[in-house]
């Protein structure tokens, strides 16, 4: 790759980096994504997509491709083994969570090694350039942009890239955060694990049509078992404290097979061990998510214990958030001040995710750590649908920063715009599917029609739009490209067009 100029350089091509690259390309931004690795993930890593994440996949045009790699609803238990004593049932096998009243998108259960190639293909289809085996050597920034030196690993050739902005998606050990001198805090490393990926026929030991996650407290080990979307493919992780001095080499096929038999209660099982890796479970938060023209997303910004399945989801949502905001600035729609809202909104959310996941870790893996320093549990649905964004990119009506019950949305600015089925162009659609392309003004009063933003012609036969958005028959709700309510009026104002222009000038920092 030769020297070049791009609008955005994305360092890292995991879930966060590929999402940022895809959504930037979708908005017409000249974006280059790089990764020092040979390709996308070969290990399952993060599994599961919340409906909020699937809404974004839907906007990207990859919903069906992601769902093609999804298994059925998940069963989650804390147990001795697959057939042993059950200590706690988190999601039982005879129940399937129903999110239909909250989102038009389903829950996905695809693993990271399936999702990343889907995002990569779509990003390239949209015009993004993504290159692998390319390492960031150094970078500098000034008021005009970022200059990065890149190393092509196969050839040893150096090149220079000039970008308006840099998005760091290079993971918790990535170079960018360290070079910026951004420290991090948190509970740190919680446990070291040996991960064993294997193939085996576990018919009769797992539930057909269901994804299986068991947190295992066995007399022989502590760990977790996960069934994957690939037929016969499974993962067993074994906690291996550093003081044991173990390495991957200590887990040969024979030892792995014996541990798998203990975990699955299948004494005659002959598993095929595919790979053994060592990884750390940790809880970290970067002290800052932004520095000048550089923004941290995904694991570069925070490290989340996998207990809760929100790390990968948060990375995708980080990527979408920084993408639409950078695109708005680069196209002249917004002023640079809009970018201040990235850290203001995403960092508190990331902290809530890390806290929630740490609490789950203590309850599921390490009950001996229970104590006053463990955060209170956070309702999963409130975290996914009821978080309030607080920044200058929203016009708040009050100082309330609590999460709200998504089944009883208030329609206030800062919260996610609720899912309501309305009639649009003669068809029933979800309000959620009206968002993503640009700014949308939802109203039932045609007096708002000429306000300089998209105003879909809607009818509200059930009266739900007026109620859930709190706008009645004459008010309006201004919704950002990420589906967050930026402002609302509960009634018709004197000059709708001038009012909306003033609001847009304010929230877009122009």
N, C-alpha and C positions, 0 to 999 in steps of 0.2 A: 504494500500500500504506500503510495507516494504522499507528499505533503498536500494538505488540503484545508479548506475553510468550510465549516459547517455551523449551523445555528446552535445545535446542542450535541455535546458529546456525552454519551452514557457509558460509564465504566462498570461493567458487570452485566451478565446475561442470564441471571436467574429469574425468579418470578417477578421481582420488583423491577429489575432492569429491562426485561423484555416487555413488561407492561408499559413502562414509561416510553420505551422506544416505539411500541405499537401505537399508543395513543397520541404521541407527538406526530408520527407519520400520518395518522388518520386526520389530523388537523392541518396537514400540509406543511409541516415543519421539516427542514432538512436536518436529519438526525443520523448520527453514526453511533452504533453500539459496538463495544469491544469486550472481549473476554479472554483471559489468559488460558482458559481451559480449552480442551480439544473440541468440545461441543456442549450440548445441553446435558442436563442431569441424567446420569445412568442409574442412580439410586432413587427409590421412591420418595424419600424425605417427606415433605409436607403433603398430607392427603386431606382432601375435603375442601369444598367451596361453599361458603355461606350464600344464602340467596342474594345478599348485597353484592358479593363478588360475582355471582352469576348474572346479576343485572349488568355489571360492567362487561362481562364476557358477551352478553347479548348485544351491547352497544358496539363491541369490537367485531361482531359477526362470527363469533366462534363458539356460541353457546352449544350448538349441536355437536361440534367436534369435541368439546370438553365432556359433554354428557356421554358421548360414545365410549369414553374410557372410565365411566362411573359404575360402581357397583350399587347395590341397594342401600337402604337406610342402615345406619350403624347401630350395633349393639355394643354398649360400653359397660364393663363390670370391673370391679376390684375383686380378685379371687386368688386362690392358691394355685390353680391351674385351669385348663379349659373344662375339665370335668370335676374339679375339686371344689372345696368349700368356697362359696361366694360371700364376700364380706360386705360389699356394697354394690347395688345395681344403679347405674347412672342413667342408662338408656336400655330399657328391657326389650327383649326380642319380639314381644307381642304388641309393641307400639311403634308408630312411625310419626315423627313430628310433622305437623301440618302448618305450613307457613302461607297457605293460599290467601288468607285474609291480610297478609302483610306485604306480599310481593307477587308479581306475576312470574317471577323466576323460581325455579326449583332449587333444592339443595343438591350440589354436585358432590360426588365422591371419587374424583379422579386423583391420582397421585402425581407428584411433581414431574416424574420422568415422562408422564403422558402429556401434561399440560404445557411444559416448556416448548417442545417441538411445535405444538399447535400455535402458541403465541409467536414463535420465531417465523413460521411460515406466513402467518398473517401480516406480521410487521414487514417482511420482505415484499409481500404482495402489495402492500400500501406504499412502497417506495423507500423504506428504510434500508440502510446498509448496516449489516451486522457481521463482524469478522471475529473469528476465534483464533486462539494461539497468538494473541496480541496483548502485550502487557503494557500497562502504564508505568513508565520509568520515572517521570517527574512532571510537575506542572507548576505554572505560575499564573497569577491573575492580576489584573489591574482594572481601571474603571471602564475599559473598552472590551474586556473579554478574558478568556482563559487560553493559555498556550500550553499544549501538552506534548510531551515526547513519548512516542510509542515504539515498542520493540516487537518486531515480527520474530517470534520464537523459532520457527523452523529455519529461517535464513540469517538471523542476527542483524537484519537491516533496521535502521532507525528512521523514523519519520516524524514530522511535526504536524500537529493539527491545531488550528486556531478555531475556537468556538465562542459563541456569545455566552453560553452557560455550560456548566458541567454538572451532571447528575451522578452522584456516587452510589452505586448499587453493588459495591464490591465486597459485601459481607462483613462479618464481625472482625475478621482479621485483615480487612482491606487496607490499602495504602492511603487512601484519601483522608480519612478521618485523622489518622496519625500525623500525616504531613501538615494538616491544618492545626494541630495541637489541641484538638477537641478531646477532652477527657470524658470518662464515663463513670457512672456510679450504679449501685444496685447490689443485689445479693451475690452477684458473681457466679462462679462455677458451682453448680449444685451437685453434679454427679458426673462421673465418666462412665461411658457405656461402650460395650462391644455390640455391634450390630451384625446379625447373621441373616443374610438373605438366602432363602432356600425354596426349593420346589418339593412338594409332597402332596399326596392324595389324603386330604383330611376330611373326606366325606364322613359324616356322622359325628365329627368333632366340632365343626363350624356350622352355622345356620345357613341353609341354601338361600341365595338371593339377598344376603345381608353382608355388610362389611362388619368385621369383628375386631374390637379393640379390648383386650384384657390387660389391666395392670396387675402384675403377678407378684404376690408376696408368698414365695415358696420357701420351704425350709432350706433348700439348696441355694437359692439366689433371689434377688429382687430384679424385676425387669418388666417387660411388656411384650405382648404378642399382637401382631396386626396381620389380618388377611388383606391381600391387595386385590386390585381389579383384574390383574392377569390371572388366568386360571391356574390353580395349584401353587401360586406364588405367595410366599408369606415372609414376614420379618419377625425375628425374635431379638430383643435387646436385653443384654445382661449388664446390670450395674457392676462396674469393676473399679473400686476406689483406687486412686493412685498409690496408696501405701502398699497395695499388693504387689506393685511392680510388674504388672502383667502387660503384655503387648499382644498384638494381633497374632503373632507367631505362637503364642500359648494356646490358641484356639484352633487346633487342627480339626479335620473333618470328624474324627472319632469323638472328640470332646463336644463339638457342636451338636453332633447327632444325639448324644446322650442328654444334653441340655434340652434339645427340642423334644425328645421323648418325655422328659419330665414335665415340660410345659404343656404338652398336648395330651398327656395321659394315653399315649399310644406306644406301649413298650416294644412293639414289633415294627415300628415305623422305620423305613429306610429313606431318610430325606436326602436330597441332592443339594449339597451346600454350594451356592453360587458365588458368594462373596462374603468377606468378613472385614468390617471396618471399625475404627475407634472414633467416637465422637463425644462431645461434651454437652451436657444439658446446663444451661446457664440463664441468668436473668440480668441484663445490662440495659442501661439507658444512656445515650450520648447526652452530654450537657447542652449541646446545641445541635440543631438539625440543619443549620445554614451558616455559611460564612461567605459574605460577598456574593459572588456569582456561582457558588458551589452549594449543592443541596444534597443531604444524605437521605436515602430511602432504604426501606427493608432492613436487613440485618446490619447494614452499616450504621443505621440510626438507633436500632434497639435489637436486643437478643431476647427472644421469648421462649420459655420452656414449652415443649410441644403439648403439654397437658391442657387441652382446650382447643387445639387445632386452629389458632388464630394468627400464628406467625406468618404463614404464607398468605393468608387472606389480607392481613394488614399490609404486607409488601405490595400486593397487587393494587390495593386502594391507595397506598402512597404514590405508586407510579401513575395512577390516573390523576390524582390531585395535582402533583407537580406538573404533569403534562398539560392539563387544560389551562393552568395559570401561566406557565411559560409561553404557551401558544398565544394566549391573550396579549401578553406583553410584546412578544416578537412580531405579531401582526398589527400592533398599534391600537388594538381594541382597549387595552388597559395600560396604565402607567406602571413603572417598576415597583411602586409601593404595594401593588397587589401581591407580590411575591413574599412580603412579610407575613401574609396570612398562612403560608405553608407551615412554618414552624408553630405559629400561634394556634393553629387548629390541629395539626397532626401530632405534635408532641404530647399534649394532654391525653389524646386518644391512645397513643402508644403506651403511655404510662398506665392507663387503665387496663390495657391489654396485658402488659407485663405483670401488673399486680394481680389481675384475675387468674392468669396462668400460674403464677407462683402459688397462689392460694390453692389452686387445684393440685399443684405438685405436692404440697404438704399433705393434703387430704388423701391423695391417691398413692403417693410413693413414700412419703416420709412423715407419718403422723407424729413421730417423736419431736418434730420441730414446731408443733403447735405452741403458740404463745402470743403475747400482745403485739409482737412486731409483724404478725401475719395479717395482711389486709383483710377486711371483711369481704365475703363473697359478693360478686357482682352478677346480677341476673344476666344470663347469656343473651336473651332477646333484647333487653334494654341496651346492652353493650353493642349489639349488632344493628339495632334500629333506632335507639332512643338517645344517642349521644348528641350533645349540643355543641356546635362550632361557635367559638367566641373569638372574633377578630374584627378588624375594620372592613372585612369583606362581607359583613352582615350588618344589618341595622337592627339592633336588639331593642325589644320593647321593655325589658326588665333585666334584673341582675341575676336571675335564676340560672345556675350552672349545673343543675341536677339532671340526671338521665330521666326520661319519661317512659311511661308504659306505652309501648308501640301499639297496643290494642286500643288505647285511648289517646290518640295524637291530639296535640293542641293546635298545630298549624302555625306555631310561632316561629319567627325568624331564628335561624341557627340550627333548627332541627331538620331531619330528613323529610322531604315532601312525601306525604303518605300515599300509599297505593289506594286508588279509588277507581272503580270501573265507571267510565262515562261513555257517552256516545259522541263520536267524532267522525265526520265524513260518512255518516250512515252506518258506522260500525261500532261495536263495543270494544273499547281499548282501555288499558290501564294508564292512569296519569303518568306512571313511572316510564312507560314507553314513549312518552312525549318529550322526555328530557334527554340531554346528552349532546345534541348538535350545537346548541347555543343557549341563549337566555330565553326563557319562556314566561309569559304572563298568563296565569290561569284566572279566568273570570267568567261570569255568566252574563255580564252587562256589556253590550256592544259599545258603550261610551268609552271603553278603554282600548278600542281596536287600533287606533293610530298612535301608538306609543313608542315606535321605533324598535320593538322586539316582536318576536313571534307571539301571536295571540290566537291559539287554536279555537275554532268555533266549536263549542261544547254544549251539550245538553246533559242535565244531571237528573235523570228520572227518579233516582232513589233519594235525592237530597243529601247524598253523602259528601259530595264535593264541598258544598256550602258549609256543612257541619264540621267535617274533619279538617278543613283548611281555615275555618273560622272567618270566612269572607262573606257569608250570607249571599243574597242575590245581587248585591251591587258592589261589593268589595273586590279586591284582587290580590293575588299572591305572585311575587316575582321569584322565580326559581333559577338557580345557577346551573351551569352545565353538569355539575356533579350531583344534581338532584337535591341540593340543600336550599332551603328557603332563605333568600337574602333579605326580603322585606315583604310586608303585607299591609294592606289597608282593609279595615273591616267594613268600610263603606265607600261610596263614590266620593272622590275629591273634586275640588273646584276646577282644576286644570290637570286632567290625568296625564297628558303627554309631557308637560313641563315637570310634573312631579316624578314621573318615572325617569326622565332624563337626569334630574338632580340626584336621584337615588343611584343610578348607574354611575354617574360621575364620582359619587362618594365611594361606593363599594369597589369600583375598578381603579381607584387611585389616580384619577385623571383630572 
